[in-house]
């Protein structure tokens, strides 16, 4: 638990300030962000997430909602295992800020996984009672891998992946 508290504190202290996230800032070229929310993403995953942000209205919507909630999200490369392809740990710091650590494996559908996991963070922001919902038949929430899975996150991840693919096919990049 102490390690988790340290990790959450580290994420909060390293999350880029609004000024650092502005495109074109010369003081912090490695932390320049296109998005309004506090996502902490390092290269080479940063390039993948930035491309997804430019191509997916779903990722843009998620980011705006995370910014409105004041959430801080660290997205890092992880490893695949036989149970879950991606994972998210979510909590609140002592000031009530929602902090999440997302781990995604370096696979071809990483944008789908990122959007999926961001949706789980948004479910937390929304205050959903996933354990209670999972007990109700037909709720589209179920227990999985020591946590919960939701149809909402699955659908959102797939939607973002479709948007990115369609944007690539058409050669469209949104700003």
N, C-alpha and C positions, 0 to 999 in steps of 0.2 A: 504494500500500500504506500509506503514511503517513496518508492521508486515512481509510482504513478503520480503522486503529489508533486515530486520534483519535475517530472515530464510535463505536467500541466503548467507549472510555474514557468518552465523554460519556454514553452510554446507562447505563453502570454508575453514574456519579455522579448521574444524574438519576432513576434508578429509585426509586420511592417505597419508603420503609422500611415494615416491617409496621405500625407505628403510623400512618403517613400513609395506609395503604390502608384503614383501618377506616372503615366508613360512619359518618357523623355527626361526624367530627372537624372542629372549627371552625377549627383553625389552618391547614389546607391544603384549603380547599373545592375548588380546581381539581384536586387530585390524589386526591381521595377515590375509593376503588375498592371494588367489591363482591367482587372475587375474591381468592383467597389467593396467587396467583402474581404474579411481578414483570413485569407488562405495562405498558409505557409507551405510552399512547394519549392523544392530545389531541382536544378537541372539533373538529369535530362527529363525527368517527369514534368518539370515546369513547361517545357516546350509542348508536350502532349496536352497538358491542361489548357495552356494558352490557345492552342489550335482549336480544342474543343469549345472553349469559351467563345471564340470568334465565329464558330459554325453552328452553335446550338442555342436557340432561344430558351430551351429548357434549362441548360446550365446557367444562362444569364438570369433567368427568373429565380433559380435556386440561390444564386449569389446575392441577388437583391434582397431576398427574404432573410438570408443569413446576416447580411449587413444591417438590416432593420432590427434584427434580434441582438446584434452586437456579439455574435458568436465568433469564436476563433477556431479554425480548423487546420490541423497539420495533416498534409497528405504526403505519404512516403511510399517508396517501393517496399514491398514485403515479399513474402515467399508463398507459394501455393502449398496447400496441404490437402489431404484427402477429404477434409470436411467442408471448409469454406474457402472460396477463392479470394475473398476480400473480407476485411473485418474493421469494425469501428468501436472505439471505446469513447464513451461520452460521460461527461460529468460537469459539475459547476465548481468554480473556484470560490474562495472565501468572499468575494465581492458579488457573487451570483452570476458571473459571466459563464455562459455555456462554452465548454472547451471540448473539442473532439480530436481524436487521433485516428486517422484512416490509413490503413495499410492495404495496398493493392499490388498484385503481382505484375511483373513486366510481361504482359500478354497483349495480343492484338486488340482485344476489346476493352482496353483500360478505360476509355471514356464511359462506356456502359457501366463499368464497375464504380467509377468515381461518382457518376450521377446517382447510381443506386445507393451508395453509402451516404452521399450528401442528403438524399431524401430521408434516410434514417435519422440524420441529425435534425432535419426539419420536423420529423415526427416528434422528436424530443422537444424541440422548440414549441410545437403545438400542444405539448402536454398530453400526448396520447398515452393511455393506459394499456400498453401492449400485453402485459401479463393477463389483465382482465379480458381484453379482447380475444386473446388466444384461447381462453376458456369457453368462449361463445362460438358455437357451431355456425359456420358460414360467414365469419367476420373478416375473412381474407387476411388474418394474422395467425401465425402458428409458431410454436416453439421449434427452434432449430439451432444446432451447434452451440448450445449453451447460452443462447440468446433468443431473438425473435426475428422472424422473416415476415415481410408484408408484401401483399400484391401491389400496393402503392409504390414501393421502392422498385420492385421488379419492372412494373410498367414504366416508371419514370426513367430508369436506366435504359430500357429498350428504346424509348422515345428519343432520348438524347443521342443514342447510337444511330438511329435512323436519320436524325437531323444532320449529324456529322457526315454520314455516308452520302446522303442526298446533296449536301453542300459540296462535297468533293466531286461528285459526278457532274454537277452543274458548274463547278468552278466558282462558287459563291463563297465569299467570306464576309461576315457581318462585323460591324464595329460596335 
